[in-house]
Amino acid sequence: MIREIVLRILLFAIPFALYAIYLYLRHWRVSATVPETPWLWLIVSGLLLVIASFVYVGLTEGETTQGVYVPPNVVNGKIVPGHVDVGKPQGSPQ
């Protein structure tokens, strides 16, 4: 879980890092004053990267919905979480 949070923070920070690199490279070429930082565009682009990562994960990961859903139950005193049994086609008798 911490890996997922760190990944989202890094994705959000990418536009800021690119802008910092741009300012660093610009400093060596032009000895002008530092332009006003485009905070709104940096935040919006960072949020778009994070949202895109959520969409990607939502579309590519997770269990299949094909099969029969088995609800959570108790077996030998232990709770077995609910899951989709992919061995049986949906709608077939058990």
C-alpha positions as CSV (number, residue, x, y, z in Angstrom):
1,M,0.0,0.0,0.0
2,I,2.8,2.4,0.8
3,R,4.3,1.6,-2.6
4,E,1.1,2.7,-4.3
5,I,1.0,6.0,-2.3
6,V,4.7,6.7,-3.0
7,L,4.0,6.0,-6.7
8,R,1.1,8.5,-6.8
9,I,3.2,11.2,-5.0
10,L,6.0,10.7,-7.5
11,L,3.6,10.9,-10.4
12,F,2.2,14.2,-9.0
13,A,5.8,15.5,-8.6
14,I,6.9,14.8,-12.2
15,P,5.7,18.2,-13.6
16,F,7.4,20.1,-10.8
17,A,10.7,18.2,-11.3
18,L,10.5,18.9,-15.1
19,Y,9.9,22.6,-14.4
20,A,12.8,22.7,-12.0
21,I,15.1,21.1,-14.6
22,Y,13.8,23.6,-17.2
23,L,14.6,26.5,-14.8
24,Y,18.1,25.1,-14.1
25,L,18.9,24.7,-17.8
26,R,17.5,28.1,-18.5
27,H,19.6,29.7,-15.8
28,W,22.8,28.6,-17.6
29,R,21.7,30.0,-21.0
30,V,20.0,33.2,-20.0
31,S,20.9,35.3,-17.0
32,A,17.5,36.8,-16.7
33,T,15.1,37.0,-13.8
34,V,13.1,33.9,-12.8
35,P,9.7,33.9,-14.5
36,E,6.5,33.6,-12.4
37,T,5.9,29.9,-11.6
38,P,2.8,28.5,-13.3
39,W,1.5,26.8,-10.2
40,L,-2.0,26.1,-11.6
41,W,-0.6,24.3,-14.6
42,L,1.9,22.3,-12.6
43,I,-0.8,21.2,-10.1
44,V,-3.4,20.4,-12.9
45,S,-0.8,18.3,-14.9
46,G,0.2,16.4,-11.7
47,L,-3.4,15.6,-10.9
48,L,-4.0,14.5,-14.5
49,L,-1.1,12.1,-14.2
50,V,-2.4,10.7,-10.9
51,I,-6.0,10.3,-12.3
52,A,-4.6,8.6,-15.4
53,S,-2.7,6.1,-13.2
54,F,-6.0,5.3,-11.3
55,V,-7.8,4.7,-14.6
56,Y,-4.9,2.5,-15.9
57,V,-4.9,0.4,-12.7
58,G,-8.7,0.2,-12.7
59,L,-8.7,-1.1,-16.3
60,T,-5.8,-3.5,-16.1
61,E,-6.0,-5.0,-12.6
62,G,-8.5,-6.9,-10.5
63,E,-10.4,-10.1,-10.6
64,T,-12.5,-11.2,-13.6
65,T,-16.2,-10.9,-13.5
66,Q,-16.8,-14.1,-15.5
67,G,-17.9,-17.0,-13.4
68,V,-19.9,-17.5,-10.2
69,Y,-19.5,-15.2,-7.1
70,V,-19.0,-17.1,-3.9
71,P,-19.9,-14.9,-0.9
72,P,-17.7,-14.9,2.3
73,N,-18.3,-17.8,4.6
74,V,-16.9,-19.5,7.6
75,V,-14.9,-22.7,7.1
76,N,-13.4,-24.5,10.2
77,G,-13.7,-21.3,12.2
78,K,-11.9,-19.2,9.7
79,I,-13.5,-16.5,7.4
80,V,-12.9,-17.2,3.8
81,P,-13.3,-14.0,1.8
82,G,-15.7,-13.7,-1.1
83,H,-14.3,-14.5,-4.6
84,V,-15.3,-15.3,-8.2
85,D,-15.0,-18.9,-9.1
86,V,-13.9,-18.8,-12.7
87,G,-14.2,-22.6,-13.2
88,K,-18.0,-22.4,-13.4
89,P,-19.8,-20.5,-16.1
90,Q,-22.2,-17.8,-14.9
91,G,-25.7,-18.9,-14.5
92,S,-24.9,-22.7,-14.3
93,P,-26.3,-24.8,-11.4
94,Q,-23.9,-25.6,-8.6
